[in-house]
Every structure is written in C-alpha cells, then in structure tokens.
Amino acid sequence: MVRLLTYDSFALADETAEAFREQTGASIEVVQAGDSGAMLAGALLNAGSPEADVIFGIDNTTARRLPRMDSWSRTGPMPSENSRRPRSSR
C-alpha cells in the first residue's frame, strides 16, 4: 500500500491506480489534505510521523516555502520546466 497525500480536488483515475497496481503490486490510498498550502503545512508538522509515503500537488508558489531538507526530493521536472517542452504527437 502506498499512501498518496494530495490536495482535495485531486482525482486519481481508476485506470491509473490499476496500472500502478499491476506494475508494482502495490495499491494506492489517496489522502486528501486541503489545498497545497494546507497539505504542505500538515506534512511539515507531521514530518516525524508522516501520514503518507508520497506528496503530489505542491505548486511552484508553495514549493518556495519548502525548507532545505534531505527528506524532500524532486522526482521530475517542475511544471514550469515541463510546460516548455514540446508535446509529442501520438
């Protein structure tokens, strides 16, 4: 089980959750925590005993408030970097 901490309006598609389960063998439990600011505040307050394994949905403005900590790692491009890349045609 992977617990995913995210903002209230996030909706994980059933197909995405199923594909993740098939590829990894783990299911996903979505934990919703308000807007990105509330989510970050809660994560920082609970850093010693986190309520989730992964956080999704911290926007660029909120990310500036992140402390410099080893426990925070970026797993991909920030949205501003990603938006500069041309989309591939399928």
PEFENFEN-V544026 format. One record per backbone hydrogen bond with DSSP energy under -0.5 kcal/mol. NH is the residue of the N-H (numbers start at 1). CO is the residue of the C=O. Records with the same first field share a line. If there is no record, write none. Layout:
BEGIN
NH->CO + CO
END
This chain:
BEGIN
2->27
3->1
4->2 + 29
5->3 + 54
6->4 + 31
7->56
8->34
10->7
13->11
17->13
18->14
19->15
20->16
21->17
22->18
23->19
24->20
25->21
29->2
30->28
31->4
32->30
33->6
39->35
40->36
41->37
42->38
43->39
44->40
45->41
46->42
47->44
49->46
50->47
53->3
54->3
56->5
59->57
63->59
64->60
65->62
66->63
69->67
72->69
73->71
81->78
82->78
83->79
84->81
85->82
END
